[in-house]
């Protein structure tokens, strides 16, 4: 039995995203620090798997392709979409 996707999940997975060009990622044992040179925000990325996805966003046509390339299990996609929406609000990532 397959689980129906959450409302809006399909649209989110089809988005074309990238790391904002004014953001630098610094690897840390817990994940990474993201510093935005434009708005001077410092954001903590607390999991290495989200860091890997953020780094791969610009290399793939869609968010779904990025998640697949990073071997993120489909049952985890809704939580990644939520995390990435937060990163977009903080201007760490953007639509391309």
Secondary structure, 3 states (H helix, E strand, C coil): CCCCCCCCHHHHHCCCEEECCCEEEEEECCEEEEEECCCCCEEEECCHHHHHHHHHHHHCCCHHHHHHHCCCCHHHHHHHHHHHHHHHHCCCEEEC
